[in-house]
Amino acid sequence: MSDTFDVVILGGGSGGYATALRAAQLGLSVALIEKDKLGGTCLHRGCIPTKALLHAGEVADQTREAAAFGVKAELIGVDMSGVNAYKDGVVAGLYKGLQGLVKAAKVTYVEGTGKLVSADTVEVNGQRYTGRHVVLATGSYSKTLPGLELDGERVIASEHALTMDRVPASAIVLGGGVIGVEFASAWKSFGADVTIVEALPRLVAAEDEDISKQLERSFRKRGIAFKTGKPFEKVEKTDGGVKVTIAGGETLEAELLLVAVGRGPATANTGYEEQGVRMERGFVLTDDRLRTNLPNVFAVGDIVPGLQLAHRGFLQGIFVAEEIAGLNPVAIVESGIPRATYCDPEIASVGITEAQAKEKHGADNVATYNYNLAGNGKSKILGTQGFVKLVRVKDGPVVGVHMIGARMSEQVGEASLIVNWEAFPAEVAQLIHAHPSQNEALGEAHLALAGKPLHAHN
């Protein structure tokens, strides 16, 4: 038995479902295959539930600090069953909405584990689905380190952390990237004693160096401990939890160890390799049109080397659907994809870092400006600290915007326009930013870089 479609998509996460919805919108027949739940990691085990946890943590912190604002409130405690009910309610509402969208789009939705059995066919539960085009979108999984076994209780990954029924008294977080700093931040807000262990010399090492320095300062102030430049050596179980040994023989003890060392491509047992898809370390290699080496086979999302972000997969899905439909969309520029980390303080950035700009354009051809949030009225009201950093090519456009402070993820939309439309500081300086708002900090930074700083606190 075989059914033929214009597009057969293997994986129903952000990349897969976006491909399906856009392809259906363009009049193509679509089969979407998903082994677990529509929405994938982002909706069920990633972005959405973690941000709900972080928001609950923010409410706890605001309650703790209420007296500073003249509000009498007392934090009696954090009820994880209540937090989980709130988090699960958010996920359930979005999941229901997404299922409705796919149903309304008349996409053939297939539940089950699919396998690529030929260059144009996916098999699920003994049934074959043939596509004039095939899109691989199987996503990613939580990685661990060699010899480091996850038991789901004392040594856990992010998906286990999202279903915990209690706040750990203490936790060691292995990995100071996005996932690590977000969980460390949430758990600290809930009252846990947290230590981050990172092998690289700084936290959030993919960000601009100034951002890392500010985050480390803020985490010190919040009482979140961290050990950078300290590779992990081993973990042992103890009566009370775990004992972790790091470089130099130093040991740390806590109730549990969260392994947050990144995510790997979910491509094992998918049939990709057997069918001759060109791969590297489990990732599917594509050209800038997201085509694999097989004719009419595309790949999107976390299995394609690059930033592992839901909105990247989503955009790639739309791109591939339009490519298949012959619309010839503009290729996606990776550095133009906005990035946000939702710890407290929030980090948001788009474009390239100062170091990358100097490497690309030469040290003498790069100018930067750091606008300190101390000069921003709304930041003062919120009691947040941080800055907006601009990186520009001398006499040229802004090529990087790097921000840290409360609510900075909400500012990255304008930053994304600035970088992707290659705006000059003087052009952004002409735009009016509402007062008093956090958004004003972006305006002020561009005023300063355009040579007319009015409220500069460098």
C-alpha positions, 0 to 999 in steps of 0.5 A: 500500500502506498499513498503519494503526496506532493510533500511528505514530512518526517517530524511534527515539531516547529520545522515540520508543522510549519512546512506542512501548514505553509505547503497546504496553504500553497495548495500542495498535498501534505502528509505529516508524520510524528511519533510523539506529539504535534509541536515537538520538543519546543511545545512539550519539553522545551521553550514553552514549559521552560518559559512558564517555569521561569515566569513562575520563578519571576513571580516568586522573586517579585513576591520576595522583593515586594517590600522594596516597592512598598507592597506588603507580601510574603512568600510562603513557598513554592507549590510545584504541583501548582506551578506544573498545573499552570505550565501544563495548562499553557502547553495544553492550550497551545497544543489544542490550537496547533492540532486544530490548525493542522486539521483545518489545513487538511494535512494528512496527519500520521501518528507513528515512527517513520523511517526513510525507506527510499529517496522518496518514501517514508514507512510508518506502521507498515504503511508507505507514504511517497512524496514528490518531495520529502522533508526531514524534520526529526529534531533533537534530543538531550545529550549527555557525556560519555560515561554519564548515565541519566537515571531520571532521578538524581542525574537528569536532563531538562525533560525530567527537570520539567516534571519534578514534583518538588523544588530540589534543595540543591542542584548542580547544573552541568553546562552554562549554555542557554538551557543550563542558565535558564534552569539555574535561574528558575531553580534559584528563584524557587529557593534552591541552592544552585551551582553551574559547572562549565568547561568553557571559560565563560557562561553563555559562551556563544554570546558576546563576551560583554554579555557573559561578564554581565550575566556572571556579575548578575548571577553572583549578586543573585547567589547563583554559584558557577565554576567556569573553565572546569570540565566535568570528570565524574559523578557518584551517587551519595546518600543525599544525592550526588557528588560531582568531581570537576577538573583539578579534583574539586568535588561538589555535592548536591541533591541532583545533577542536571545535565545541560550539555546541549542537544544532539540531532535525532537521526538514529534509526531514521533510515537517512544514512542507509538511503545515502543522505550526506551526514556529519556527526549525526547532522544532515548536511544541506545547501543554503536552499536546505536541500540534501544531496538526494534529489527533492529531499530537504531537511529543516530544524535541529538536524541541520547544523546551526542554531538549535532554535524553534523559530529557526526551524519554523522559518526554515519550514516556511522557506522549504514549502515555498521552495517546493512550490517554486516561489524561489524564497530568499535564503535565510542568513543564520546570523540574522536569526534573533536569539533569546535566553530567558534567565534573569536577567534576560539576554537577547541578541541578533547579528554578530559579536564584536569578536566576530565583526573584528575577524570579518571586517578587521579590528580597525573597521569596527565600532561598538557602543554600550548603553547602560540601562542605568540611564533608562527610566523604565529599567530604573522602575523595574530595578534591572541592570544591564546594557544594550551593546551595538556593533557596527562597521565603521561608516557602515551598518549595525551588524550586531545588537547584544542586550541583557536586562529585564524583558530584553527578549521583547526588544529583539524584534526591533534589533532584528529589523535593524540588523537584517535591514542593515540600518545605519545608526543615524537612521535608527536615531531618527525613529522615535522610541516611546518614553518611558520604555525599555525599548528606548534603550535601543533608541538611545544606543543608536543616538549615541552611536550616531554621534549625539548621545543625550543620556549616555552612561558608558 
